[in-house]
């Protein structure tokens, strides 16, 4: 059903994705260059705090950070911008019929495009650091697709529930901040005793970050268990999230 709707309204989907990409930096002097500058500025701050002040002893720490920060930005941008995507398009929803799932899908696809643009930063830093690339880079498309599906499934739920419970948007601001420190972005899982590491690995984003680091930083194949774990999570959230979305969308026009 979802694929049929997206195909039938593919022109609207393309238009919405372009609007999401352009709208994010509308009125900005640097425009799309912020896709590069935002993660670079974040990495600069974290590198200063954790490698200089807190003495985090990780080789090539800037590369380590970049490979974690850019996928994390992809996830948080999608969630933060997409949670209220149904609500803010309430005027259109009341006037015109179109598959409502186009709105969260557009946000996620725009996020994916920005993520792929930002990946240029990873390639540049890895190349000029002398680390080079390995054959394991072929895993990148699969990992990016799985993260896209996982984010979309989660956004289906959040955007639909946000229509009825406006606090969801504000709650996510807090939870995303909390989740950042529960994900090994600025540190390695080795920082914790083995007895508690399993808690970190309950977090799907830990597996995604580990997978990206495997192919870029450690230059090895990602753990097959991690790939299986995030594959199951992505499929589950996509199916379950779409079911929730379809159930709740019947009242969108009345609520917005």
Backbone as CSV, one residue per row, in Angstrom:
resi,resn,N_x,N_y,N_z,CA_x,CA_y,CA_z,C_x,C_y,C_z
1,UNK,0.827,-1.211,0.000,0.000,0.000,0.000,0.862,1.263,0.000
2,UNK,1.826,1.303,0.898,2.665,2.497,0.999,3.453,2.738,-0.286
3,UNK,3.984,1.645,-0.874,4.784,1.801,-2.097,3.910,2.235,-3.264
4,UNK,2.681,1.720,-3.312,1.744,2.098,-4.372,1.403,3.583,-4.268
5,UNK,1.132,4.047,-3.035,0.811,5.460,-2.826,1.972,6.369,-3.191
6,UNK,3.176,5.967,-2.772,4.353,6.781,-3.061,4.634,6.844,-4.553
7,UNK,4.381,5.728,-5.255,4.610,5.714,-6.702,3.591,6.588,-7.424
8,UNK,2.322,6.484,-7.027,1.271,7.267,-7.675,1.467,8.766,-7.457
9,UNK,2.001,9.110,-6.310,2.199,10.529,-5.979,3.689,10.874,-5.967
10,UNK,4.439,10.236,-6.842,5.900,10.399,-6.847,6.327,11.831,-7.163
11,UNK,5.559,12.540,-8.004,5.917,13.922,-8.326,5.748,14.823,-7.100
12,UNK,4.676,14.575,-6.354,4.470,15.332,-5.119,5.569,15.010,-4.111
13,UNK,5.955,13.734,-4.055,7.026,13.319,-3.143,8.335,14.032,-3.495
14,UNK,8.679,14.049,-4.774,9.913,14.718,-5.209,9.878,16.211,-4.882
15,UNK,8.724,16.820,-5.110,8.576,18.242,-4.808,8.756,18.508,-3.319
16,UNK,8.160,17.633,-2.495,8.261,17.798,-1.046,9.677,17.603,-0.534
17,UNK,10.382,16.626,-1.109,11.768,16.382,-0.703,12.622,17.606,-1.035
18,UNK,12.440,18.146,-2.234,13.191,19.348,-2.625,12.870,20.512,-1.698
19,UNK,11.585,20.622,-1.324,11.171,21.711,-0.433,11.809,21.556,0.947
20,UNK,11.885,20.311,1.427,12.495,20.051,2.727,13.976,20.407,2.712
21,UNK,14.653,20.052,1.628,16.091,20.329,1.528,16.353,21.829,1.431
22,UNK,15.590,22.494,0.558,15.796,23.938,0.369,15.287,24.738,1.561
23,UNK,14.167,24.290,2.127,13.540,25.025,3.223,14.386,25.063,4.473
24,UNK,15.176,24.021,4.665,16.005,23.947,5.867,16.980,25.112,5.945
25,UNK,17.477,25.551,4.789,18.473,26.626,4.776,17.951,27.879,4.076
26,UNK,16.602,27.994,3.979,16.012,29.143,3.315,16.382,30.430,4.046
27,UNK,16.841,31.418,3.287,17.220,32.692,3.882,18.628,32.709,4.435
28,UNK,19.288,31.552,4.414,20.650,31.472,4.919,21.639,31.898,3.842
29,UNK,22.646,32.648,4.246,23.659,33.117,3.291,24.489,31.957,2.746
30,UNK,24.824,31.001,3.615,25.674,29.878,3.198,24.878,28.712,2.617
31,UNK,23.575,28.687,2.868,22.721,27.660,2.277,23.142,26.242,2.626
32,UNK,23.257,25.407,1.582,23.533,23.984,1.777,24.913,23.731,2.389
33,UNK,25.771,24.732,2.391,27.093,24.576,3.007,26.990,24.265,4.496
34,UNK,25.827,24.607,5.100,25.635,24.281,6.510,25.577,22.778,6.729
35,UNK,25.301,21.999,5.678,25.345,20.538,5.790,26.753,20.082,6.135
36,UNK,27.743,20.858,5.707,29.140,20.556,6.033,29.564,21.233,7.337
37,UNK,29.142,22.490,7.508,29.620,23.275,8.637,29.076,22.796,9.980
38,UNK,27.803,22.406,10.020,27.206,21.965,11.287,27.960,20.809,11.925
39,UNK,28.159,19.696,11.196,28.909,18.588,11.813,30.361,18.951,12.109
40,UNK,30.972,19.789,11.267,32.361,20.181,11.511,32.483,20.989,12.797
41,UNK,31.550,21.897,13.029,31.580,22.706,14.248,31.330,21.841,15.484
42,UNK,30.408,20.874,15.357,30.157,19.953,16.465,31.400,19.151,16.807
43,UNK,32.064,18.638,15.755,33.277,17.840,15.946,34.364,18.684,16.594
44,UNK,34.484,19.938,16.175,35.488,20.833,16.739,35.279,21.007,18.248
45,UNK,34.025,21.212,18.658,33.715,21.398,20.075,33.996,20.122,20.862
46,UNK,33.509,18.971,20.342,33.701,17.707,21.054,35.178,17.323,21.124
47,UNK,35.905,17.586,20.046,37.338,17.271,20.032,38.071,18.097,21.076
48,UNK,37.686,19.366,21.205,38.305,20.243,22.197,38.003,19.766,23.616
49,UNK,36.741,19.440,23.862,36.318,19.051,25.210,36.868,17.687,25.608
50,UNK,36.709,16.704,24.712,37.015,15.329,25.105,38.476,14.913,24.880
51,UNK,39.137,15.484,23.889,40.523,15.084,23.657,41.524,15.986,24.368
52,UNK,41.151,17.264,24.556,42.074,18.213,25.185,41.788,18.346,26.683
53,UNK,40.522,18.598,27.014,40.181,18.858,28.414,40.018,17.562,29.209
54,UNK,39.247,16.623,28.667,38.993,15.370,29.387,39.985,14.259,29.029
55,UNK,40.938,14.566,28.141,42.033,13.650,27.804,41.545,12.272,27.332
56,UNK,40.595,12.275,26.404,40.120,11.018,25.821,41.225,10.474,24.915
57,UNK,41.766,9.323,25.267,42.934,8.779,24.568,42.508,7.779,23.489
58,UNK,42.048,8.311,22.351,41.634,7.480,21.222,42.415,7.933,19.995
59,UNK,43.117,7.020,19.314,43.883,7.402,18.120,42.983,8.019,17.046
60,UNK,43.509,9.014,16.337,42.745,9.691,15.278,41.350,10.078,15.782
61,UNK,41.342,10.761,16.911,40.066,11.036,17.590,39.108,11.875,16.745
62,UNK,39.639,12.779,15.934,38.777,13.611,15.083,38.017,12.732,14.090
63,UNK,38.718,11.754,13.499,38.065,10.819,12.563,37.022,10.005,13.318
64,UNK,37.397,9.539,14.492,36.491,8.762,15.344,35.200,9.550,15.592
65,UNK,35.347,10.840,15.899,34.193,11.699,16.167,33.345,11.920,14.921
66,UNK,33.981,12.255,13.821,33.252,12.571,12.591,32.389,11.399,12.147
67,UNK,32.952,10.188,12.222,32.226,8.997,11.786,31.031,8.717,12.689
68,UNK,31.070,9.220,13.926,29.931,9.055,14.823,28.937,10.201,14.738
69,UNK,29.448,11.423,14.613,28.598,12.616,14.652,27.703,12.724,13.415
70,UNK,28.234,12.440,12.237,27.453,12.640,11.004,26.254,11.696,10.911
71,UNK,26.390,10.385,11.169,25.181,9.541,11.207,24.220,9.949,12.316
72,UNK,24.760,10.395,13.455,23.898,10.846,14.547,23.097,12.075,14.125
73,UNK,23.742,13.003,13.420,23.052,14.189,12.914,21.911,13.809,11.975
74,UNK,22.154,12.795,11.150,21.123,12.288,10.242,19.898,11.856,11.046
75,UNK,20.120,11.071,12.078,19.031,10.557,12.908,18.287,11.684,13.627
76,UNK,19.045,12.556,14.295,18.397,13.604,15.106,17.693,14.646,14.235
77,UNK,18.261,14.972,13.092,17.627,15.946,12.197,16.275,15.435,11.719
78,UNK,16.239,14.165,11.337,14.978,13.561,10.881,13.929,13.595,11.983
79,UNK,14.322,13.184,13.181,13.365,13.120,14.289,12.914,14.515,14.721
80,UNK,13.836,15.444,14.865,13.500,16.777,15.353,12.662,17.567,14.337
81,UNK,12.980,17.422,13.051,12.240,18.164,12.032,10.952,17.460,11.623
82,UNK,10.913,16.137,11.805,9.772,15.390,11.296,8.659,15.123,12.287
83,UNK,8.937,15.228,13.580,7.920,14.894,14.584,6.652,15.725,14.414
84,UNK,6.790,16.987,14.037,5.607,17.843,13.882,5.217,18.065,12.422
85,UNK,5.698,17.188,11.516,5.474,17.415,10.080,3.992,17.339,9.687
86,UNK,3.199,16.532,10.390,1.765,16.476,10.095,1.076,17.737,10.615
87,UNK,1.423,18.113,11.815,0.802,19.274,12.461,1.023,20.559,11.666
88,UNK,2.263,20.799,11.253,2.567,22.062,10.562,1.998,22.110,9.147
89,UNK,1.610,20.950,8.618,0.972,20.914,7.299,-0.542,20.739,7.411
90,UNK,-1.072,21.095,8.579,-2.501,20.934,8.834,-3.390,21.637,7.830
91,UNK,-3.007,22.833,7.408,-3.809,23.590,6.454,-3.983,22.855,5.143
92,UNK,-2.905,22.246,4.655,-2.962,21.497,3.399,-3.776,20.222,3.576
93,UNK,-3.577,19.551,4.717,-4.282,18.299,4.972,-5.794,18.506,4.973
94,UNK,-6.254,19.644,5.473,-7.696,19.925,5.532,-8.291,20.230,4.157
95,UNK,-7.448,20.686,3.242,-7.969,21.148,1.946,-7.795,20.138,0.814
96,UNK,-6.697,19.416,0.814,-6.348,18.571,-0.330,-6.097,17.143,0.120
97,UNK,-6.560,16.179,-0.693,-6.246,14.788,-0.372,-4.924,14.398,-1.019
98,UNK,-4.103,13.747,-0.271,-2.881,13.087,-0.751,-2.487,12.096,0.336
99,UNK,-1.730,11.075,-0.005,-1.309,10.109,1.033,-0.513,10.827,2.117
100,UNK,-0.985,10.783,3.337,-0.369,11.536,4.419,1.057,11.073,4.714
101,UNK,1.352,9.815,4.376,2.692,9.295,4.660,3.774,9.998,3.850
102,UNK,3.350,10.723,2.805,4.324,11.471,2.000,5.073,12.486,2.859
103,UNK,4.420,13.038,3.863,5.056,14.075,4.695,6.238,13.525,5.492
104,UNK,6.072,12.456,6.316,7.250,11.921,7.010,8.281,11.311,6.070
105,UNK,7.815,10.690,4.973,8.760,10.101,4.017,9.630,11.192,3.401
106,UNK,9.035,12.347,3.104,9.793,13.464,2.521,10.883,13.952,3.467
107,UNK,10.548,14.042,4.748,11.526,14.488,5.753,12.697,13.514,5.820
108,UNK,12.395,12.218,5.819,13.449,11.202,5.933,14.326,11.188,4.688
109,UNK,13.714,11.257,3.511,14.503,11.254,2.272,15.373,12.501,2.164
110,UNK,14.846,13.640,2.588,15.654,14.868,2.599,16.825,14.718,3.557
111,UNK,16.553,14.078,4.713,17.626,13.818,5.671,18.679,12.894,5.101
112,UNK,18.240,11.898,4.333,19.184,10.965,3.701,20.073,11.695,2.693
113,UNK,19.480,12.576,1.908,20.264,13.350,0.926,21.315,14.198,1.647
114,UNK,20.900,14.888,2.714,21.852,15.703,3.485,22.940,14.847,4.122
115,UNK,22.555,13.646,4.558,23.532,12.724,5.144,24.576,12.315,4.101
116,UNK,24.124,11.981,2.906,25.051,11.567,1.848,25.979,12.718,1.454
117,UNK,25.432,13.937,1.460,26.277,15.115,1.190,27.323,15.253,2.292
118,UNK,26.889,15.074,3.539,27.801,15.209,4.682,28.857,14.115,4.699
119,UNK,28.556,12.980,4.090,29.526,11.882,4.045,30.796,12.279,3.314
120,UNK,30.683,13.316,2.473,31.877,13.833,1.782,32.918,14.257,2.816
121,UNK,32.459,14.797,3.941,33.376,15.205,5.015,34.152,14.003,5.536
122,UNK,33.435,12.889,5.748,34.110,11.670,6.231,35.168,11.233,5.233
123,UNK,34.793,11.190,3.963,35.733,10.748,2.924,36.974,11.640,2.892
124,UNK,36.771,12.954,2.992,37.901,13.888,2.932,38.830,13.680,4.125
125,UNK,38.267,13.602,5.336,39.090,13.450,6.533,39.808,12.103,6.555
126,UNK,39.102,11.041,6.172,39.733,9.719,6.148,40.860,9.683,5.124
127,UNK,40.627,10.306,3.978,41.628,10.313,2.913,42.870,11.095,3.321
128,UNK,42.681,12.301,3.851,43.820,13.163,4.171,44.485,12.800,5.500
129,UNK,43.849,11.949,6.270,44.493,11.485,7.499,45.501,10.389,7.216
130,UNK,45.443,9.845,5.996,46.347,8.758,5.635,45.789,7.382,5.940
131,UNK,44.574,7.320,6.508,43.978,6.036,6.844,43.553,5.276,5.590
132,UNK,43.086,6.031,4.588,42.651,5.390,3.346,41.337,4.649,3.511
133,UNK,40.966,3.887,2.491,39.700,3.165,2.485,39.940,1.680,2.275
134,UNK,38.934,0.899,2.639,39.020,-0.549,2.443,37.817,-1.040,1.657
135,UNK,37.860,-2.295,1.255,36.779,-2.912,0.490,35.482,-2.954,1.300
136,UNK,35.610,-2.851,2.623,34.433,-2.946,3.489,33.505,-1.738,3.341
137,UNK,33.939,-0.747,2.570,33.104,0.418,2.310,31.826,0.033,1.547
138,UNK,31.832,-1.152,0.940,30.642,-1.597,0.197,29.434,-1.806,1.120
139,UNK,29.685,-1.866,2.424,28.595,-2.013,3.391,27.825,-0.704,3.608
140,UNK,28.406,0.425,3.190,27.817,1.735,3.469,26.374,1.871,2.967
141,UNK,26.068,1.524,1.709,24.677,1.679,1.247,23.675,0.901,2.094
142,UNK,24.031,-0.334,2.474,23.113,-1.149,3.274,22.857,-0.511,4.639
143,UNK,23.926,-0.058,5.295,23.776,0.542,6.622,22.937,1.821,6.539
144,UNK,23.201,2.633,5.504,22.448,3.885,5.328,20.971,3.598,5.064
145,UNK,20.677,2.586,4.268,19.286,2.220,3.972,18.585,1.731,5.235
146,UNK,19.264,0.897,6.023,18.673,0.390,7.263,18.394,1.528,8.238
147,UNK,19.318,2.486,8.325,19.083,3.630,9.211,17.910,4.465,8.700
148,UNK,17.790,4.594,7.393,16.676,5.336,6.798,15.341,4.677,7.133
149,UNK,15.269,3.355,7.002,14.034,2.618,7.292,13.685,2.695,8.775
150,UNK,14.703,2.546,9.621,14.489,2.646,11.071,13.961,4.029,11.448
151,UNK,14.588,5.071,10.910,14.174,6.447,11.204,12.760,6.712,10.698
152,UNK,12.442,6.174,9.514,11.108,6.368,8.949,10.041,5.699,9.810
153,UNK,10.307,4.474,10.238,9.351,3.770,11.091,9.090,4.520,12.383
154,UNK,10.168,5.010,12.989,10.039,5.774,14.236,9.284,7.080,13.998
155,UNK,9.565,7.713,12.846,8.904,8.982,12.543,7.422,8.796,12.236
156,UNK,7.055,7.668,11.647,5.635,7.373,11.435,4.880,7.451,12.769
157,UNK,5.460,6.840,13.785,4.815,6.817,15.104,4.785,8.209,15.715
158,UNK,5.933,8.872,15.750,6.036,10.167,16.424,5.180,11.237,15.760
159,UNK,5.206,11.295,14.431,4.448,12.335,13.726,2.950,12.126,13.876
160,UNK,2.519,10.869,13.923,1.091,10.579,14.077,0.616,10.883,15.494
161,UNK,1.372,10.450,16.477,0.990,10.674,17.876,1.054,12.162,18.215
162,UNK,1.999,12.893,17.617,2.165,14.320,17.898,0.918,15.123,17.536
163,UNK,0.153,14.640,16.569,-1.078,15.325,16.185,-2.067,15.357,17.355
164,UNK,-2.095,14.291,18.137,-3.041,14.160,19.246,-2.441,14.603,20.590
165,UNK,-1.134,14.406,20.725,-0.453,14.766,21.978,0.720,15.680,21.631
166,UNK,0.517,16.976,21.710,1.523,17.942,21.276,2.790,17.906,22.121
167,UNK,2.712,17.317,23.305,3.889,17.245,24.174,4.983,16.332,23.600
168,UNK,4.614,15.481,22.638,5.577,14.545,22.056,6.774,15.298,21.493
169,UNK,6.506,16.383,20.797,7.580,17.178,20.184,8.583,17.672,21.218
170,UNK,8.075,18.136,22.351,8.948,18.687,23.396,9.641,17.578,24.186
171,UNK,8.933,16.469,24.342,9.526,15.317,25.023,10.711,14.778,24.235
172,UNK,10.586,14.768,22.905,11.658,14.250,22.059,12.908,15.121,22.145
173,UNK,12.734,16.417,22.353,13.901,17.296,22.528,14.754,16.826,23.697
174,UNK,14.087,16.455,24.775,14.794,15.966,25.962,15.387,14.577,25.734
175,UNK,14.586,13.679,25.154,15.032,12.299,24.969,16.214,12.193,24.003
176,UNK,16.210,13.015,22.963,17.321,13.005,21.998,18.613,13.427,22.680
177,UNK,18.527,14.454,23.532,19.707,14.902,24.279,20.219,13.795,25.195
178,UNK,19.289,13.101,25.838,19.648,12.003,26.732,20.255,10.839,25.960
179,UNK,19.660,10.529,24.812,20.113,9.399,24.002,21.522,9.627,23.460
180,UNK,21.884,10.904,23.248,23.228,11.206,22.752,24.294,10.628,23.681
181,UNK,24.086,10.784,24.987,25.078,10.300,25.949,24.964,8.802,26.193
182,UNK,23.868,8.208,25.726,23.707,6.757,25.843,24.159,6.049,24.562
183,UNK,24.737,6.817,23.654,25.252,6.279,22.395,26.747,6.578,22.327
184,UNK,27.582,5.581,21.990,29.046,5.789,21.970,29.507,6.641,20.791
185,UNK,29.246,7.934,20.888,29.647,8.864,19.831,30.959,9.542,20.183
186,UNK,31.066,10.019,21.434,32.286,10.711,21.860,33.192,9.792,22.678
187,UNK,32.753,8.563,22.905,33.539,7.608,23.677,33.389,6.214,23.069
188,UNK,34.182,5.274,23.531,34.054,3.885,23.098,33.349,3.090,24.195
189,UNK,32.738,1.979,23.812,32.031,1.153,24.800,33.006,0.538,25.800
190,UNK,34.295,0.504,25.440,35.311,-0.048,26.350,35.434,0.770,27.632
191,UNK,34.859,1.955,27.616,34.896,2.822,28.794,34.104,2.218,29.952
192,UNK,33.167,1.308,29.609,32.304,0.704,30.622,32.709,-0.737,30.892
193,UNK,32.468,-1.229,32.093,32.744,-2.645,32.404,31.912,-3.559,31.495
194,UNK,32.442,-4.711,31.188,31.737,-5.642,30.305,30.358,-6.005,30.840
195,UNK,30.226,-6.005,32.151,28.963,-6.417,32.768,27.793,-5.477,32.455
196,UNK,28.092,-4.227,32.047,27.009,-3.276,31.769,26.960,-2.829,30.304
197,UNK,27.886,-3.317,29.487,27.916,-2.883,28.088,26.662,-3.288,27.328
198,UNK,26.035,-4.397,27.756,24.838,-4.876,27.059,23.730,-3.828,27.076
199,UNK,23.748,-2.954,28.087,22.732,-1.907,28.174,22.880,-0.931,26.999
200,UNK,24.128,-0.568,26.694,24.383,0.319,25.560,23.929,-0.309,24.253
201,UNK,24.084,-1.625,24.153,23.759,-2.315,22.906,22.268,-2.595,22.745
202,UNK,21.468,-2.225,23.744,20.019,-2.254,23.554,19.577,-1.095,22.659
203,UNK,20.421,-0.075,22.605,20.169,1.121,21.806,20.531,0.844,20.341
204,UNK,19.567,0.861,19.421,19.867,0.590,18.004,20.923,1.525,17.421
205,UNK,20.956,2.789,17.894,21.928,3.732,17.349,23.352,3.347,17.702
206,UNK,23.543,2.605,18.788,24.880,2.097,19.118,25.369,1.175,18.014
207,UNK,24.483,0.322,17.518,24.844,-0.616,16.457,25.093,0.114,15.135
208,UNK,24.282,1.133,14.861,24.503,1.905,13.636,25.854,2.610,13.680
209,UNK,26.151,3.284,14.788,27.434,3.996,14.915,28.593,3.014,14.829
210,UNK,28.472,1.860,15.487,29.511,0.829,15.422,29.729,0.360,13.988
211,UNK,28.637,0.208,13.253,28.748,-0.268,11.868,29.472,0.749,10.988
212,UNK,29.119,2.025,11.137,29.817,3.066,10.366,31.295,3.124,10.755
213,UNK,31.576,3.005,12.036,32.973,3.066,12.486,33.764,1.863,11.977
214,UNK,33.113,0.726,11.900,33.797,-0.474,11.411,34.327,-0.253,10.005
215,UNK,33.485,0.306,9.129,33.884,0.419,7.723,34.788,1.624,7.453
216,UNK,34.638,2.695,8.233,35.443,3.895,7.999,36.686,3.964,8.896
217,UNK,36.493,3.720,10.171,37.558,3.947,11.153,38.422,2.700,11.371
218,UNK,37.762,1.570,11.635,38.514,0.338,11.887,38.814,-0.430,10.600
219,UNK,38.094,-0.090,9.531,38.271,-0.701,8.209,38.140,-2.224,8.262
220,UNK,37.076,-2.645,8.894,36.723,-4.066,8.952,35.241,-4.199,8.591
221,UNK,34.811,-5.422,8.386,33.387,-5.659,8.122,32.603,-5.429,9.409
222,UNK,31.435,-4.839,9.323,30.622,-4.653,10.534,30.195,-5.997,11.101
223,UNK,29.940,-6.037,12.391,29.493,-7.262,13.042,28.195,-7.755,12.407
224,UNK,28.177,-9.020,12.026,26.976,-9.576,11.416,25.807,-9.588,12.406
225,UNK,26.127,-9.754,13.692,25.083,-9.702,14.708,24.465,-8.298,14.769
226,UNK,25.315,-7.275,14.637,24.809,-5.902,14.641,23.944,-5.638,13.409
227,UNK,24.388,-6.126,12.259,23.617,-5.952,11.023,22.262,-6.635,11.149
228,UNK,22.264,-7.836,11.703,21.013,-8.572,11.902,20.104,-7.813,12.874
229,UNK,20.691,-7.303,13.946,19.937,-6.581,14.977,19.271,-5.337,14.395
230,UNK,20.045,-4.515,13.678,19.466,-3.283,13.136,18.524,-3.573,11.971
231,UNK,18.732,-4.687,11.271,17.802,-5.077,10.200,16.439,-5.419,10.787
232,UNK,16.452,-6.200,11.868,15.197,-6.565,12.531,14.512,-5.332,13.107
233,UNK,15.295,-4.452,13.712,14.743,-3.224,14.274,14.126,-2.355,13.185
234,UNK,14.845,-2.227,12.058,14.368,-1.385,10.956,13.054,-1.918,10.391
235,UNK,12.995,-3.217,10.142,11.781,-3.818,9.580,10.627,-3.725,10.575
236,UNK,10.909,-4.035,11.845,9.854,-3.989,12.865,9.273,-2.586,12.990
237,UNK,10.152,-1.576,13.114,9.667,-0.219,13.298,8.948,0.291,12.051
238,UNK,9.415,-0.104,10.868,8.767,0.341,9.634,7.349,-0.217,9.540
239,UNK,7.198,-1.508,9.790,5.878,-2.149,9.697,4.962,-1.673,10.818
240,UNK,5.469,-1.728,12.049,4.664,-1.324,13.203,4.335,0.170,13.138
241,UNK,5.338,0.980,12.764,5.132,2.424,12.681,4.096,2.787,11.633
242,UNK,4.143,2.105,10.496,3.173,2.402,9.435,1.767,1.980,9.848
243,UNK,1.654,0.880,10.582,0.348,0.445,11.087,-0.242,1.493,12.036
244,UNK,0.594,2.010,12.926,0.146,3.054,13.853,-0.271,4.303,13.082
245,UNK,0.539,4.672,12.105,0.278,5.869,11.300,-1.059,5.748,10.579
246,UNK,-1.295,4.603,9.947,-2.545,4.385,9.213,-3.751,4.405,10.151
247,UNK,-3.557,3.890,11.350,-4.645,3.856,12.319,-5.016,5.267,12.777
248,UNK,-4.008,6.094,12.999,-4.250,7.423,13.554,-4.559,8.488,12.498
249,UNK,-4.185,8.241,11.247,-4.345,9.282,10.227,-5.814,9.599,9.938
250,UNK,-6.731,8.731,10.334,-8.156,8.963,10.085,-8.644,10.240,10.778
251,UNK,-7.994,10.610,11.867,-8.432,11.799,12.589,-7.556,13.009,12.396
252,UNK,-6.576,12.936,11.485,-5.647,14.055,11.283,-6.388,15.362,10.940
253,UNK,-7.307,15.281,9.957,-7.990,16.495,9.481,-8.772,17.174,10.598
254,UNK,-9.349,16.401,11.499,-10.123,16.982,12.604,-9.216,17.587,13.681
255,UNK,-8.076,16.966,13.903,-7.191,17.365,15.007,-6.319,18.560,14.674
256,UNK,-5.897,18.652,13.391,-4.977,19.737,13.034,-5.727,21.037,12.728
